Amino acid sequence: MPEHDLIYDQDAGIERLLEIMRRLRDPETGCPWDIEQDFDTIAPYTIEEAYEVADAIERRAWGELKGELGDLLFQSVFHAQMAQEAGYFSFQDVVRTMSDKMVTRHPHVFGDEDREKSAEQQTRDWEAIKAAERAEKAQRGALEGVAPNLPALLRAYKLQQRAARVGFDWPDAGDVVAKIAEEANELVEAKDTADQDWIEEEYGDLLFVIANLGRHLGVEPETALRKASAKFTRRFSAVEAALTELGKRPEDSDLDEMDALWNAVKAREKDKG
């Protein structure tokens, strides 16, 4: 099939998208913006698209999810095209690597192992397989391989997971709560000195331990904070709407009035819930 026909063939699947990407990056006939991009400039878009997928799922916006997943897929295609141009690997190499990994990591589905396992046992087996893969890559330290560019709370969570696997962990959540109180006191102590570097360090320690509490409670901190932010946005927007009905803006109000409106919004949500 001629290239022109492939690009406009809506039933051509992934091959159509790969050809579109190749044409966008063509040095002579492609899009100037796409041609100028590299891995570093595209990476932020990749992260953004992943969050937009998560947002659509969280909002149960299934009509939007198809488009968001497409945007995320396009990011993979974009990176693979740049990698192929540089002689690193191709999109088919990406597909092959992922397929091989999934087959290897699911011996209870694609191999001879017993499929009748608990989710907990499957998780332990999965981690053992990943540990063996890291060993083959000469990743000797327990914390090696946790991406530095992950969102900070998520990276803290994953670092703590890795440390816990080798026994470096508090026995239960109560010990973590006690550590949070200790770190909070140290933050107050730092605050009284007005030493900004010390304040930042102690604040970071407090956030790190709070992330660890989430792990002990079975709560992923990045997800929990994202939901808390969405709740805050929803409630504050309702406060602004209530002020608008009174002919006011937040700047024209005061904390007592806005706090009363906030509590009214909370009460309505609880009544509905």
C-alpha positions as CSV (number, residue, x, y, z in Angstrom):
1,M,0.0,0.0,0.0
2,P,1.4,3.4,-0.9
3,E,2.4,5.6,2.0
4,H,-0.3,8.2,1.1
5,D,-3.0,5.5,1.3
6,L,-1.6,4.2,4.6
7,I,-1.8,7.6,6.3
8,Y,-5.5,8.0,5.3
9,D,-6.5,4.4,5.9
10,Q,-8.5,4.5,9.2
11,D,-8.3,0.7,9.5
12,A,-4.5,0.5,9.3
13,G,-4.0,0.4,13.0
14,I,-0.6,1.1,14.6
15,E,1.2,1.0,11.3
16,R,-0.8,4.1,10.2
17,L,0.3,5.9,13.4
18,L,3.9,4.9,13.0
19,E,3.9,6.2,9.4
20,I,2.3,9.5,10.5
21,M,5.0,9.9,13.1
22,R,7.7,9.1,10.6
23,R,6.3,11.7,8.2
24,L,6.1,14.3,10.9
25,R,9.8,13.9,11.6
26,D,10.9,13.8,8.0
27,P,13.8,16.4,7.8
28,E,12.6,17.7,4.4
29,T,8.8,17.5,4.4
30,G,7.9,17.1,8.1
31,C,6.5,19.5,10.7
32,P,9.2,22.0,11.8
33,W,8.1,21.7,15.5
34,D,8.2,17.9,15.5
35,I,11.6,17.9,13.8
36,E,13.1,20.2,16.4
37,Q,12.0,18.0,19.4
38,D,14.3,15.6,21.3
39,F,13.9,13.2,24.2
40,D,14.3,15.9,26.8
41,T,11.7,18.3,25.3
42,I,9.1,15.5,24.8
43,A,9.5,13.9,28.2
44,P,7.4,16.5,30.0
45,Y,4.6,16.0,27.6
46,T,4.8,12.3,28.2
47,I,4.4,12.8,32.0
48,E,1.5,15.2,31.4
49,E,-0.3,12.8,29.2
50,A,0.0,10.0,31.7
51,Y,-1.6,12.3,34.4
52,E,-4.4,13.2,32.0
53,V,-5.1,9.4,31.6
54,A,-5.3,9.1,35.4
55,D,-7.5,12.1,35.6
56,A,-10.0,10.8,33.1
57,I,-10.2,7.5,35.0
58,E,-10.6,9.2,38.3
59,R,-13.5,11.3,36.9
60,R,-15.0,8.2,35.2
61,A,-14.9,10.2,32.0
62,W,-14.9,7.2,29.8
63,G,-15.7,9.2,26.7
64,E,-12.5,11.2,27.2
65,L,-10.3,8.2,28.1
66,K,-10.0,6.9,24.5
67,G,-8.5,10.2,23.4
68,E,-6.2,10.4,26.5
69,L,-4.9,6.9,25.9
70,G,-4.3,7.8,22.3
71,D,-2.3,10.9,23.4
72,L,-0.2,8.7,25.7
73,L,0.3,6.1,22.9
74,F,1.5,8.8,20.6
75,Q,4.2,9.8,23.2
76,S,5.6,6.2,23.0
77,V,5.5,6.4,19.2
78,F,7.3,9.8,19.3
79,H,10.1,8.5,21.6
80,A,10.5,5.3,19.5
81,Q,10.7,7.3,16.3
82,M,13.5,9.5,17.7
83,A,15.2,6.4,19.0
84,Q,15.1,4.7,15.6
85,E,16.5,7.8,14.0
86,A,19.4,7.7,16.5
87,G,20.0,4.0,15.9
88,Y,19.0,3.0,19.4
89,F,15.9,0.8,18.9
90,S,12.6,0.7,17.0
91,F,9.0,0.7,18.0
92,Q,8.9,-3.0,17.2
93,D,11.8,-3.5,19.6
94,V,9.7,-1.8,22.3
95,V,6.8,-4.1,21.6
96,R,9.0,-7.2,21.6
97,T,10.7,-6.2,24.9
98,M,7.3,-5.5,26.6
99,S,5.8,-8.7,25.3
100,D,8.8,-10.8,26.4
101,K,8.7,-9.2,29.9
102,M,5.0,-9.9,30.4
103,V,5.4,-13.5,29.3
104,T,8.4,-13.9,31.7
105,R,6.6,-12.3,34.6
106,H,3.5,-14.4,34.3
107,P,4.6,-18.0,34.4
108,H,1.3,-18.9,36.0
109,V,-0.5,-17.8,32.8
110,F,2.0,-18.5,30.0
111,G,4.1,-21.2,31.7
112,D,3.7,-24.3,33.8
113,E,3.2,-22.7,37.2
114,D,0.0,-23.1,39.1
115,R,-2.5,-20.3,38.4
116,E,-4.3,-20.9,41.7
117,K,-2.4,-18.4,43.8
118,S,-3.6,-15.6,46.0
119,A,-3.0,-12.0,44.9
120,E,-0.5,-11.6,47.7
121,Q,1.5,-14.7,46.5
122,Q,1.4,-13.4,42.9
123,T,2.7,-10.0,44.1
124,R,5.6,-11.7,46.0
125,D,6.4,-13.8,42.9
126,W,6.3,-10.7,40.7
127,E,8.7,-8.9,43.0
128,A,11.1,-11.9,43.0
129,I,11.1,-11.9,39.2
130,K,11.8,-8.2,39.1
131,A,14.6,-8.6,41.6
132,A,16.2,-11.3,39.4
133,E,15.9,-8.9,36.4
134,R,17.6,-6.1,38.3
135,A,20.4,-8.5,39.3
136,E,21.0,-9.4,35.6
137,K,21.3,-5.6,35.0
138,A,23.9,-5.4,37.7
139,Q,21.6,-3.4,40.0
140,R,23.1,-4.4,43.3
141,G,21.6,-1.9,45.7
142,A,18.1,-2.4,47.0
143,L,17.1,1.2,45.9
144,E,18.7,1.1,42.5
145,G,16.3,1.4,39.6
146,V,13.8,3.7,41.2
147,A,13.5,6.5,38.7
148,P,14.8,9.9,40.1
149,N,12.3,11.8,37.9
150,L,9.2,10.2,39.4
151,P,6.9,12.6,41.3
152,A,8.5,13.1,44.7
153,L,5.8,11.5,46.8
154,L,5.6,8.5,44.5
155,R,9.4,8.1,44.5
156,A,9.4,8.2,48.3
157,Y,6.7,5.5,48.4
158,K,8.7,3.3,46.1
159,L,12.0,3.8,47.9
160,Q,10.3,2.8,51.1
161,Q,8.8,-0.3,49.4
162,R,12.2,-1.4,48.3
163,A,13.8,-0.8,51.7
164,A,11.0,-2.8,53.4
165,R,11.6,-5.8,51.1
166,V,15.1,-6.2,52.7
167,G,13.7,-5.7,56.3
168,F,14.3,-2.0,56.8
169,D,10.9,-1.0,58.0
170,W,8.8,-0.2,61.1
171,P,6.8,-3.2,62.4
172,D,3.4,-1.4,62.2
173,A,1.7,1.9,61.4
174,G,1.7,3.0,65.0
175,D,5.5,3.3,64.9
176,V,5.2,5.5,61.8
177,V,2.7,7.8,63.5
178,A,5.1,8.2,66.4
179,K,7.8,9.1,64.0
180,I,5.5,11.7,62.3
181,A,5.1,13.4,65.7
182,E,8.8,13.4,66.2
183,E,9.4,14.9,62.8
184,A,6.7,17.5,63.3
185,N,8.4,18.6,66.6
186,E,11.7,18.9,64.8
187,L,10.1,21.0,62.1
188,V,8.7,23.4,64.8
189,E,12.2,23.6,66.3
190,A,13.7,24.4,62.9
191,K,11.0,27.0,62.2
192,D,12.0,28.9,65.4
193,T,15.5,29.3,64.1
194,A,14.4,30.9,60.8
195,D,17.1,28.8,59.1
196,Q,15.4,28.2,55.8
197,D,17.7,25.3,54.7
198,W,17.0,23.5,58.0
199,I,13.2,24.2,57.7
200,E,13.2,22.7,54.2
201,E,15.1,19.6,55.4
202,E,12.8,18.9,58.3
203,Y,9.7,19.6,56.2
204,G,11.0,17.1,53.6
205,D,11.6,14.5,56.4
206,L,8.0,15.0,57.6
207,L,6.6,14.5,54.1
208,F,8.8,11.4,53.6
209,V,7.5,9.8,56.8
210,I,3.9,10.7,55.9
211,A,4.4,8.9,52.6
212,N,5.6,5.9,54.6
213,L,2.5,5.9,56.7
214,G,0.4,5.7,53.5
215,R,2.4,2.6,52.5
216,H,1.6,1.0,55.9
217,L,-2.1,1.9,55.5
218,G,-2.3,0.6,51.9
219,V,-2.7,4.1,50.5
220,E,-0.7,5.4,47.6
221,P,0.2,9.0,48.6
222,E,0.3,10.5,45.1
223,T,-3.2,9.3,44.5
224,A,-4.5,10.4,47.9
225,L,-3.0,13.9,47.5
226,R,-4.4,14.2,44.0
227,K,-7.8,13.3,45.3
228,A,-7.4,15.8,48.2
229,S,-6.5,18.5,45.7
230,A,-9.5,17.7,43.6
231,K,-11.7,17.9,46.7
232,F,-10.2,21.2,47.7
233,T,-10.8,22.6,44.2
234,R,-14.4,21.4,44.1
235,R,-15.2,22.9,47.5
236,F,-13.4,26.2,47.0
237,S,-15.2,26.6,43.7
238,A,-18.5,26.1,45.5
239,V,-17.4,28.8,48.0
240,E,-16.6,31.2,45.1
241,A,-20.0,30.4,43.6
242,A,-21.8,31.2,46.9
243,L,-19.9,34.5,47.2
244,T,-20.9,35.3,43.6
245,E,-24.6,34.9,44.6
246,L,-23.9,37.4,47.4
247,G,-22.4,39.8,44.9
248,K,-18.9,39.3,46.2
249,R,-15.5,38.0,45.2
250,P,-13.1,36.2,47.6
251,E,-11.1,39.4,47.8
252,D,-14.2,41.2,49.1
253,S,-14.8,38.5,51.8
254,D,-12.9,37.5,54.9
255,L,-11.8,34.2,56.4
256,D,-14.7,33.9,58.8
257,E,-17.3,34.2,56.0
258,M,-15.4,31.9,53.6
259,D,-14.9,29.4,56.4
260,A,-18.6,29.3,57.1
261,L,-19.4,28.8,53.5
262,W,-16.7,26.1,53.3
263,N,-18.4,24.2,56.2
264,A,-21.7,24.6,54.5
265,V,-20.3,23.0,51.4
266,K,-18.8,20.1,53.4
267,A,-22.2,19.6,55.2
268,R,-24.0,19.4,51.8
269,E,-21.5,16.9,50.5
270,K,-21.9,14.7,53.6
271,D,-25.7,14.8,53.3
272,K,-25.4,13.7,49.6
273,G,-22.8,11.0,50.5
